[in-house]
Each structure stands twice: as C-alpha cells, then as structure tokens.
Amino acid sequence: MTQKKDNYLGPLVLIGVLFFILGFITWVNGTLITFFKKAFGLDNASSYLVTFAFFISYTLMAIPSSEVLKRVGFKNGMSLGLLVMAVGTIIFVPAAKTASYGIFLVGLFAIGIGLTILQTAINPYVTILGPRESAAARISFMGIANKGAGIISQVVFGGLLLAGSTATTQAEELDKVVGPYLTLTAILIGLAVLIKLSKGLPEVEEEEDKPVSKGDVTKSSIFQFPNLILGVAALFCYVGVEVIAGDTIISYGVDLGFPEEEARLFGTYTLVAMMVGYVTGIVLIPKFVSQQIWLKLSAVFGILVTIAAIFSSGFTSVFCIALLGLSNAIMWGAIWPLAIDGLGKFIKTGAALLIMGISGGAILPLVYGALADSMGSTQNAYVLMIPLYLYVYYYAVWGQKKRIW
C-alpha cells in the first residue's frame, strides 16, 4: 500500500461507513432467527439455517472473490459487493409474498456473497493503513461502527418484527419484512454508486513481488505460512462463538420464559459489551498491552463466562452470554494482523482464506442448535464454546508464532 500517513483518515472514514453497513445487515440475523422460528414453526437446528445460509457463502466464495478483486481491483470490488447484497435484500420480497423459508435462505446466501466480496476488500485496508502493531486499535474503531449499527438494526428490526405483533396470519407476519428490505436495497445501491464515484480510496497493492523467505526456506505457496493457516482456524472458532453469543441470545431468552418484547433487546446487550471491548482495546493496545496478550486474556475470559452462563439461571445466565461480547470484541482485530504477518505477495489470497474462516458463523451455530435439540437445553448447549475458546488461546500463545511447519 502506497498511502501517505496524512492521507489515512479519508479512506478509513469511507471504510468505517462500509463497516456500519456490514454490522447493520449482519446483526439483524438474531432477530430473523426468532422471527422465522415463530412464523414457520421451526426447531432450533432449522432456525439456525439463517446463520448457515448467511455465512456459508464465505467458505464458497472467499477464493472466487479474491480472484474477482485481482481482476477489478479492491475499490470496484466494494461496489460489486454492495450490489450483490442488494440482490439478496430484494429477494426477501418474493420470499415474503410466497411464504417460502427456502427463498428467504437464498436471499440470505446472496447477501452473504456480497458481504464476502466486501469483507475481502475492506479488511486489508484497515490493517495496512497505518502501523501493523496498532492494527487491532484501528479495527476496533471499525468494530464500534459495526456493532453500533448492529444495535440500531436490532432495535429497529426487533421493533418491526417482534414487538407487539398484531399479525393474525403467517402472510401478515411475513409481510413485515417487505418495507425494511426494500429500504435496505435502495441504500445498498446508493452506496455502491457512491463508492464507485469516490476518489478517496487508493488501490491496495501487494507488499512484495517475489516469494517470501524465512531463513533458508523459500515460501512459494500460501500453505507454507503456519501463522496464516492456524489463524484461519482461529478465526473459524472466534466467529463461531461471536455468532452464537450474538444470534442465539434472543431465542435463548424466549426459551427461558422472557417475553419477546423484552428478549428482542438481549442481542443489543451483547453488542454493547463488544463496543466496551473495542474502546478498551483502543485505549490499551499497543501502548499498555500487546495484541497477543489481549487475545490470550480474551480467550480465558470467554471460557470463564461461558461456564458461568451454563451454571447460572434466569437473567444472570443471559447477562453472561451478553458478556461474551466483551471477550469476543478484540479477537478479529488481534488475529487478523498476526495471521497475515509476512505474507508479502500472498496477502490477497491470505485475506481470502481468512475470510473463509467466517464460515464458523455458518457451521458452529448449526452445531449449537443440534446440541440444544438433542440435549433438550439451549443453555447446556453453550458448552460447545469452551473448546473453541481454548483453540483461540492456543493460537494466541503458540500458533501465531509458527513460521515453519
């Protein structure tokens, strides 16, 4: 990246707007899970097909999106991603009119494809625009925009879809999504045009134009970077626990007996906790604590709070799930720069592989839902998160240091 330090602010503001959009659309999934579960009479596992359809696109499209970005550039890729997301949001209209859960899932999958392209494009900007050792702090600023948007979307969509429903038929219930998703479609198209016409975003360039070497080992393949491959697995685990903590909490509250009117706001508690974690990271990293140490402490805190959630009851247990937002907040920002360190000319492919790790948000909530159904307890199913946090701890302490297999 050939960008002068005094020119960082403009591009980062534009990236911040995109992170806001990412958060607004992504974090409404928790509301949609509860909404579709009621509207279609779904069990736990089936309701979490919402997160599966949304996030599995990251696995299927991360490498293709990398190839797209190589052809059209990162800036044009952002516009393309927004337009594909708009296709997904407009699909919600025929899905509602035909009362088809399957078509809703197709729409979510299309939104996920657009997000994959967009995420693959924007994350390298945040890491490269400034010193690498403070990348977690910059990503924390983006996280504040992302989770702030998530809070807004959950309040807005929770009010529209869950609060004080007067719908008497399935058709009336599903018709609630039409107006909001038509509005989202218009916003996404407008942003795509804005990004296309913007002159404030430079193109991301590869760091090097030759193979990277470590000692006497010449690295000519992306799979020769252990810190990257292990980092992909760490992101898989982290995104899984983040999505479980953020997207199951509303349904979990309803299962505990809280009315939908109250439970619809539980997801915002998780996002507020994440924002507290971001602000703390901005203050402390890297001046007082390194990204690696913060990542290790976050994993330990996640394990302890998960255990507390399993063995407590009522609102205390819900609050513990929300507190996981504090544990999860800095993980993306800490794992990402550790994983791409030293990739050189492989940075774009490495970014695509890391984006594939977001598929943890597709697979692990399904596992959680299946566990909840088989155990007969959405609370006990949270035990799934303990080994996931343990792996993140491993990466923070040992995995990110590996440079040779």
C-alpha positions in Angstrom: 0.0 0.0 0.0 1.5 3.3 -1.1 -0.5 5.7 1.0 0.9 8.6 3.0 0.2 8.7 6.7 -1.6 12.0 6.5 -4.0 10.6 3.9 -5.1 7.7 6.1 -8.2 9.5 7.6 -10.3 9.9 4.5 -10.1 6.2 3.3 -10.6 5.0 6.9 -13.8 7.1 7.2 -15.2 5.5 4.0 -14.2 2.1 5.2 -16.0 2.9 8.5 -19.2 3.6 6.6 -18.9 0.2 5.0 -18.3 -1.5 8.4 -21.5 0.2 9.6 -23.5 -1.3 6.7 -21.9 -4.7 7.4 -23.0 -4.5 11.0 -26.5 -3.3 10.3 -27.2 -6.2 7.9 -25.2 -8.9 9.7 -26.6 -8.4 13.3 -30.2 -8.5 12.3 -29.8 -12.2 11.9 -30.5 -12.8 15.6 -33.9 -11.1 15.2 -34.6 -13.0 12.0 -33.9 -16.4 13.7 -36.5 -15.7 16.4 -38.9 -14.2 13.8 -38.7 -17.2 11.3 -38.8 -19.7 14.2 -42.2 -18.4 15.2 -43.5 -17.6 11.7 -42.6 -21.0 10.2 -42.8 -23.2 13.4 -39.1 -24.2 13.3 -37.0 -26.2 15.7 -33.6 -24.9 17.0 -31.5 -26.5 14.3 -33.7 -25.4 11.5 -33.9 -21.8 12.7 -30.1 -21.6 12.7 -30.2 -22.2 8.9 -30.4 -18.4 8.9 -26.8 -18.2 10.0 -25.8 -21.1 7.9 -27.1 -19.6 4.7 -25.7 -16.3 5.5 -22.2 -17.3 6.5 -21.5 -20.4 4.4 -21.1 -18.1 1.4 -17.8 -17.1 3.0 -16.4 -20.6 2.5 -17.8 -21.0 -1.0 -16.9 -17.5 -2.3 -13.8 -16.3 -0.5 -11.3 -17.6 -3.1 -13.5 -16.6 -6.1 -13.9 -13.2 -4.5 -10.1 -12.9 -4.3 -9.9 -13.6 -8.0 -12.6 -11.0 -8.7 -10.6 -8.4 -6.7 -7.5 -9.3 -8.7 -9.4 -8.5 -11.9 -11.4 -5.5 -11.0 -9.5 -4.0 -8.0 -10.5 -3.6 -4.4 -12.4 -0.3 -4.9 -14.6 -1.7 -7.8 -14.9 -4.9 -5.7 -16.5 -2.9 -2.9 -19.2 -1.6 -5.3 -19.8 -5.0 -6.7 -20.2 -6.5 -3.2 -22.8 -3.9 -2.3 -24.8 -4.5 -5.5 -24.8 -8.3 -4.9 -26.0 -7.6 -1.3 -28.8 -5.5 -2.9 -29.9 -8.5 -4.9 -30.1 -10.5 -1.7 -32.2 -8.0 0.1 -34.7 -7.6 -2.8 -35.2 -11.4 -2.8 -36.8 -11.0 0.6 -39.9 -9.5 -1.1 -40.9 -12.6 -3.2 -39.9 -14.8 -0.3 -42.4 -13.0 1.9 -45.1 -13.0 -0.7 -44.7 -16.8 -1.3 -44.2 -17.6 2.4 -41.1 -19.6 1.5 -38.4 -20.1 4.1 -36.2 -21.6 1.4 -36.3 -18.4 -0.7 -35.5 -16.3 2.4 -32.4 -18.5 2.8 -31.5 -17.9 -0.8 -31.7 -14.2 -0.2 -29.5 -14.5 2.9 -27.0 -16.5 0.9 -26.9 -13.8 -1.8 -26.3 -11.2 0.9 -23.5 -13.3 2.3 -21.9 -13.5 -1.2 -21.9 -9.7 -1.4 -20.5 -9.4 2.1 -17.8 -11.9 1.3 -16.6 -9.7 -1.6 -16.9 -6.6 0.5 -15.1 -8.1 3.6 -12.3 -9.4 1.5 -11.7 -6.0 0.0 -12.0 -3.8 3.1 -10.1 -5.7 5.8 -6.7 -5.3 4.2 -7.2 -1.5 4.1 -7.7 -1.3 7.8 -4.6 -3.5 8.5 -2.3 -1.7 6.1 -3.4 1.9 6.6 -1.1 2.6 9.5 1.4 0.7 11.6 0.8 -3.0 11.8 1.3 -3.1 15.6 -1.7 -0.8 16.1 -3.9 -2.6 13.6 -6.1 -4.0 16.3 -6.9 -0.5 17.6 -7.9 0.7 14.1 -10.1 -2.4 13.6 -11.6 -1.6 17.0 -12.8 1.7 15.6 -14.3 -0.2 12.7 -15.8 -2.6 15.2 -17.5 0.3 17.0 -19.1 1.4 13.8 -20.1 -2.3 13.0 -21.6 -3.1 16.4 -23.2 0.3 16.8 -25.0 -0.3 13.6 -25.9 -3.8 14.9 -27.5 -2.3 18.0 -29.5 0.1 15.8 -30.6 -2.7 13.4 -31.7 -5.0 16.3 -33.7 -2.2 18.0 -35.3 -1.2 14.6 -35.9 -4.7 13.3 -36.8 -6.1 16.7 -39.5 -3.4 17.0 -40.8 -4.1 13.5 -40.7 -7.9 13.6 -41.0 -9.0 17.2 -42.5 -6.3 19.4 -46.3 -6.0 19.9 -47.3 -8.1 16.9 -50.9 -7.8 15.8 -50.5 -10.2 12.8 -53.1 -12.9 12.8 -51.9 -14.9 9.8 -48.5 -16.1 8.5 -48.9 -13.9 5.4 -49.4 -10.8 7.6 -46.4 -11.8 9.8 -44.1 -12.3 6.8 -45.2 -9.1 5.1 -43.4 -7.2 7.9 -40.1 -7.7 6.2 -41.1 -6.2 2.8 -40.7 -2.5 3.6 -37.5 -2.7 5.6 -35.7 -4.8 3.0 -36.9 -2.6 0.1 -35.3 0.3 2.0 -32.1 -1.6 2.5 -32.0 -2.4 -1.2 -32.1 1.3 -2.1 -29.4 2.2 0.5 -27.1 -0.5 -0.8 -27.5 0.6 -4.4 -26.8 4.2 -3.4 -23.7 3.3 -1.6 -22.4 1.2 -4.5 -22.7 4.2 -6.7 -21.0 6.4 -4.1 -18.0 4.1 -3.7 -17.7 3.8 -7.5 -17.5 7.6 -7.9 -15.3 8.2 -4.8 -11.7 9.3 -5.4 -10.7 8.9 -1.7 -9.9 5.1 -1.8 -6.5 4.1 -3.2 -5.9 0.7 -4.6 -4.3 -2.0 -2.3 -1.0 -3.1 -3.7 0.9 -6.3 -2.8 3.7 -5.8 -0.3 6.2 -7.6 -2.4 6.5 -9.0 -5.9 8.7 -12.1 -5.1 8.4 -15.1 -2.9 8.9 -14.5 0.8 11.6 -16.4 2.6 12.3 -17.4 6.2 15.8 -18.5 6.8 16.8 -20.9 4.1 13.2 -22.0 3.3 11.7 -20.2 0.3 8.0 -19.9 0.5 6.2 -20.2 -2.8 2.8 -21.4 -1.5 0.2 -19.8 0.7 0.1 -23.1 2.7 3.7 -22.6 3.8 2.6 -20.0 6.3 1.6 -21.7 9.6 0.6 -18.5 11.2 -1.9 -17.9 8.5 -3.4 -21.5 8.3 -3.6 -21.7 12.1 -5.1 -18.2 12.1 -7.8 -19.3 9.7 -8.8 -22.0 12.2 -8.7 -19.4 15.0 -11.0 -17.1 13.1 -13.3 -20.0 12.4 -13.6 -20.6 16.2 -13.8 -17.0 17.0 -16.6 -16.1 14.5 -18.5 -19.2 15.7 -18.5 -18.1 19.3 -19.3 -14.5 18.3 -22.3 -15.5 16.2 -23.5 -18.0 18.8 -23.3 -15.3 21.6 -24.9 -12.6 19.4 -27.5 -14.6 17.4 -28.8 -17.1 19.9 -29.4 -14.9 22.9 -32.8 -13.7 21.8 -34.1 -17.2 21.3 -32.4 -18.3 24.5 -34.2 -15.6 26.4 -37.5 -16.6 25.0 -36.8 -20.3 25.9 -36.1 -19.1 29.5 -39.6 -17.6 29.6 -38.8 -13.9 28.8 -41.5 -12.3 26.6 -40.4 -11.4 23.0 -41.0 -7.7 23.8 -38.2 -7.9 26.4 -36.0 -10.6 24.8 -35.7 -8.8 21.5 -33.3 -6.4 23.1 -30.9 -9.0 24.5 -28.8 -9.0 21.4 -28.1 -5.4 21.9 -26.5 -6.2 25.3 -24.0 -8.4 23.6 -23.2 -5.7 21.1 -22.8 -3.1 23.8 -20.4 -5.4 25.6 -18.4 -5.7 22.3 -18.3 -1.9 22.0 -16.9 -1.7 25.5 -14.3 -4.2 24.5 -13.4 -2.2 21.4 -13.0 1.1 23.4 -10.8 -0.8 25.9 -8.7 -2.1 23.1 -8.3 1.3 21.6 -7.0 2.7 24.9 -4.8 -0.2 25.9 -3.4 -1.6 22.6 -0.5 -1.4 21.9 0.6 1.2 24.5 -0.1 -0.9 27.6 -0.7 -4.4 26.3 0.1 -6.3 23.1 -2.4 -7.7 20.7 -1.2 -11.3 21.5 -1.6 -10.9 25.3 -5.1 -9.3 24.9 -6.1 -12.2 22.7 -5.0 -14.7 25.3 -6.8 -12.9 28.1 -10.0 -12.6 26.0 -10.0 -16.4 25.4 -9.6 -17.1 29.1 -12.4 -14.7 30.0 -14.6 -16.3 27.4 -14.1 -19.7 29.0 -14.9 -18.5 32.5 -18.0 -16.5 31.4 -19.3 -19.5 29.4 -19.1 -21.7 32.4 -20.9 -19.1 34.5 -23.7 -18.9 31.8 -24.2 -22.7 31.9 -24.4 -22.9 35.7 -26.4 -19.8 36.5 -30.1 -19.1 35.8 -32.5 -16.5 34.5 -31.3 -13.1 33.6 -27.9 -13.8 35.2 -27.3 -16.5 32.5 -28.5 -14.2 29.7 -26.2 -11.5 31.0 -23.2 -13.9 31.0 -23.9 -14.7 27.3 -24.0 -10.9 26.6 -20.7 -10.5 28.5 -19.1 -12.8 25.9 -19.3 -9.7 23.6 -16.5 -8.2 25.8 -14.4 -11.4 25.3 -15.0 -11.5 21.5 -14.6 -7.8 20.8 -10.8 -7.7 20.0 -10.3 -11.2 18.6 -10.8 -10.3 15.0 -8.5 -7.3 15.2 -5.9 -9.3 17.0 -6.0 -12.5 14.9 -6.0 -10.8 11.5 -2.7 -8.9 11.6 -1.0 -11.9 13.3 -2.2 -14.2 10.6 -1.2 -12.0 7.6 2.2 -11.1 9.0 4.9 -11.7 6.4 2.7 -12.9 3.6 4.1 -10.4 1.1 2.7 -11.1 -2.4 0.3 -13.6 -0.9 -1.6 -11.0 1.0 -4.8 -11.1 -1.2 -5.0 -14.9 -1.2 -4.3 -14.9 2.5 -7.1 -12.4 3.1 -9.5 -14.6 1.2 -8.5 -17.7 3.3 -9.1 -15.7 6.5 -12.5 -14.6 5.2 -13.2 -18.3 4.7 -12.8 -18.6 8.5 -16.0 -16.7 8.8 -17.7 -19.9 7.9 -17.5 -20.7 11.6 -20.6 -18.5 11.8 -22.4 -20.9 9.4 -21.4 -24.2 10.8 -21.0 -23.8 14.6 -24.5 -22.2 15.3 -26.0 -25.2 13.5 -23.9 -27.5 15.8 -25.2 -25.5 18.7 -28.8 -25.8 17.5 -28.4 -29.6 17.0 -26.9 -29.9 20.5 -29.7 -27.9 22.0 -32.3 -30.1 20.4 -30.5 -33.4 21.4 -29.8 -32.2 24.9 -33.2 -30.6 25.3 -31.5 -27.5 26.7 -30.4 -24.4 24.9 -28.4 -23.5 28.0 -26.3 -26.7 28.2 -25.5 -26.5 24.5 -23.3 -23.4 25.2 -20.7 -25.9 26.4 -19.7 -26.0 22.7 -18.0 -22.7 23.1 -15.4 -23.9 25.7 -13.1 -25.9 23.3 -13.5 -23.1 20.7 -12.1 -20.5 23.2 -9.4 -23.0 24.1 -8.2 -23.1 20.5 -8.1 -19.3 20.3 -5.9 -19.4 23.5 -3.6 -21.9 21.7 -3.2 -19.6 18.7 -2.5 -16.5 20.9 0.2 -18.3 22.9 1.8 -20.6 20.4 0.1 -20.8 17.0 0.7 -17.3 15.8 4.5 -17.7 16.4 4.9 -20.6 14.0 6.7 -19.6 10.7 7.7 -23.1 9.6 5.7 -26.3 9.9 
